[in-house]
């Protein structure tokens, strides 16, 4: 099950996720034909003039790592209904995410637990549209085994 919660601080019991951004470039938003084909008009992203295409190297390879980490730095993956609404909510209302950069201090653990449950209930639905995430290459054994992918669906 995906965590649906992201924190830059150490949280006991959570796994460390690390990635390296190798390249990041601004790209035009997908054409209207691609938007219709992949239901992107319903993806929740307000800035539909452009997006960013990044090349990332996974360092720890944890589940949902790329999606969670990009959302945590206010750059959610296009179409990611699990992390994008939470990232947008945190941008619009800093402090609303119980694990966000501007998280509130709770007077007791019960209040914090209630805030976490409410956050998960409001955000974090599995994507129902195309997610703008694609492996361009996968390799292991120090590059001895390396496989590339075709162009991403949004081009």
URPE-V855525 format. One record per residue. N is the residue number from 1. RES is the residue in one small letter. PHI is phi in whole degrees, 0 to 359 (NA if undefined). OMEGA is omega in radians with two decimals (* if undefined). NEAR is the number of other C-alpha atoms within 10 Angstrom. Layout:
n->[N | N]
res->[RES | RES]
phi->[PHI | PHI]
omega->[OMEGA | OMEGA]
near->[NEAR | NEAR]
This chain:
n->[1 | 2 | 3 | 4 | 5 | 6 | 7 | 8 | 9 | 10 | 11 | 12 | 13 | 14 | 15 | 16 | 17 | 18 | 19 | 20 | 21 | 22 | 23 | 24 | 25 | 26 | 27 | 28 | 29 | 30 | 31 | 32 | 33 | 34 | 35 | 36 | 37 | 38 | 39 | 40 | 41 | 42 | 43 | 44 | 45 | 46 | 47 | 48 | 49 | 50 | 51 | 52 | 53 | 54 | 55 | 56 | 57 | 58 | 59 | 60 | 61 | 62 | 63 | 64 | 65 | 66 | 67 | 68 | 69 | 70 | 71 | 72 | 73 | 74 | 75 | 76 | 77 | 78 | 79 | 80 | 81 | 82 | 83 | 84 | 85 | 86 | 87 | 88 | 89 | 90 | 91 | 92 | 93 | 94 | 95 | 96 | 97 | 98 | 99 | 100 | 101 | 102 | 103 | 104 | 105 | 106 | 107 | 108 | 109 | 110 | 111 | 112 | 113 | 114 | 115 | 116 | 117 | 118 | 119 | 120 | 121 | 122 | 123 | 124 | 125 | 126 | 127 | 128 | 129 | 130 | 131 | 132 | 133 | 134 | 135 | 136 | 137 | 138 | 139 | 140 | 141 | 142 | 143 | 144 | 145 | 146 | 147 | 148 | 149 | 150 | 151 | 152 | 153 | 154 | 155]
res->[x | x | x | x | x | x | x | x | x | x | x | x | x | x | x | x | x | x | x | x | x | x | x | x | x | x | x | x | x | x | x | x | x | x | x | x | x | x | x | x | x | x | x | x | x | x | x | x | x | x | x | x | x | x | x | x | x | x | x | x | x | x | x | x | x | x | x | x | x | x | x | x | x | x | x | x | x | x | x | x | x | x | x | x | x | x | x | x | x | x | x | x | x | x | x | x | x | x | x | x | x | x | x | x | x | x | x | x | x | x | x | x | x | x | x | x | x | x | x | x | x | x | x | x | x | x | x | x | x | x | x | x | x | x | x | x | x | x | x | x | x | x | x | x | x | x | x | x | x | x | x | x | x | x | x]
phi->[NA | 291 | 291 | 65 | 238 | 227 | 217 | 274 | 268 | 292 | 236 | 305 | 92 | 270 | 273 | 283 | 239 | 225 | 216 | 235 | 275 | 274 | 204 | 215 | 226 | 282 | 231 | 296 | 299 | 305 | 300 | 298 | 295 | 293 | 301 | 294 | 301 | 253 | 58 | 289 | 295 | 255 | 278 | 93 | 272 | 282 | 272 | 267 | 269 | 206 | 216 | 242 | 250 | 240 | 253 | 233 | 251 | 285 | 259 | 243 | 64 | 275 | 303 | 61 | 306 | 298 | 300 | 293 | 292 | 292 | 296 | 297 | 258 | 62 | 225 | 293 | 290 | 304 | 83 | 277 | 288 | 278 | 246 | 299 | 302 | 293 | 295 | 294 | 299 | 292 | 293 | 289 | 227 | 305 | 99 | 285 | 277 | 297 | 240 | 288 | 301 | 253 | 301 | 282 | 265 | 263 | 288 | 206 | 294 | 295 | 298 | 295 | 298 | 296 | 297 | 294 | 300 | 295 | 299 | 295 | 294 | 279 | 235 | 94 | 265 | 300 | 301 | 247 | 238 | 298 | 257 | 283 | 222 | 210 | 287 | 266 | 199 | 229 | 214 | 208 | 55 | 52 | 87 | 294 | 242 | 219 | 230 | 252 | 248 | 286 | 300 | 294 | 298 | 277 | 264]
omega->[-3.13 | -3.07 | -3.14 | 3.09 | -3.08 | 3.10 | 3.03 | 3.12 | 3.07 | 3.07 | -3.09 | 3.12 | 3.13 | 3.12 | 3.07 | 3.10 | 3.14 | 3.03 | -3.14 | 3.09 | -3.11 | -3.10 | 3.08 | -3.13 | 3.11 | -3.13 | 3.11 | 3.07 | -3.12 | -3.13 | -3.13 | 3.11 | 3.11 | 3.09 | 3.13 | -3.10 | -3.05 | 3.10 | -3.10 | 3.10 | 3.13 | -3.00 | 3.07 | -3.12 | -3.05 | -3.07 | -3.03 | 3.04 | -3.09 | 3.03 | 3.06 | 3.10 | -3.06 | 3.00 | -2.99 | 3.05 | 3.11 | 3.12 | -3.12 | 3.04 | 3.12 | 3.13 | 3.10 | -3.04 | -3.08 | -3.11 | -3.10 | -3.08 | 3.11 | 3.08 | -3.12 | 3.12 | 3.06 | 3.09 | -3.05 | 3.09 | -3.13 | 3.09 | -3.08 | -3.09 | 3.08 | -3.06 | -3.10 | -3.13 | 3.12 | 3.13 | 3.13 | 3.12 | 3.13 | 3.10 | -3.10 | -3.07 | -3.13 | -3.14 | -3.11 | 3.12 | -3.10 | 3.08 | -3.09 | -3.13 | -3.10 | -3.04 | 3.12 | 2.99 | -3.10 | -3.09 | 3.10 | -3.09 | 3.13 | 3.11 | 3.12 | 3.13 | 3.10 | 3.11 | 3.12 | 3.13 | 3.13 | 3.13 | -3.13 | 3.14 | -3.10 | -3.05 | 2.99 | 3.05 | 3.11 | -3.13 | 3.08 | 3.09 | 3.11 | 3.10 | -3.09 | -3.11 | -3.14 | 3.04 | 3.09 | 3.14 | 3.04 | 3.14 | 3.07 | -3.07 | 3.13 | 3.05 | 3.12 | 3.09 | -3.05 | -3.12 | 3.14 | 3.13 | 3.07 | 3.10 | 3.13 | -3.07 | -3.07 | 3.10 | *]
near->[5 | 11 | 14 | 18 | 19 | 23 | 16 | 13 | 9 | 9 | 11 | 6 | 6 | 10 | 11 | 12 | 17 | 14 | 16 | 11 | 10 | 9 | 11 | 11 | 9 | 10 | 13 | 13 | 17 | 18 | 12 | 12 | 10 | 15 | 17 | 12 | 12 | 20 | 15 | 24 | 16 | 14 | 21 | 15 | 18 | 8 | 8 | 12 | 9 | 11 | 18 | 16 | 15 | 14 | 16 | 15 | 16 | 14 | 11 | 12 | 13 | 13 | 13 | 15 | 20 | 21 | 21 | 25 | 20 | 17 | 22 | 22 | 14 | 16 | 17 | 25 | 24 | 20 | 24 | 25 | 23 | 25 | 30 | 28 | 21 | 26 | 24 | 18 | 15 | 21 | 14 | 10 | 11 | 15 | 16 | 19 | 24 | 23 | 20 | 20 | 17 | 13 | 14 | 15 | 10 | 12 | 8 | 8 | 9 | 10 | 12 | 16 | 13 | 11 | 18 | 17 | 12 | 13 | 18 | 16 | 11 | 11 | 18 | 19 | 15 | 12 | 14 | 15 | 18 | 19 | 18 | 18 | 17 | 13 | 13 | 13 | 12 | 12 | 11 | 9 | 7 | 7 | 9 | 8 | 9 | 11 | 12 | 10 | 10 | 9 | 10 | 11 | 13 | 16 | 10]
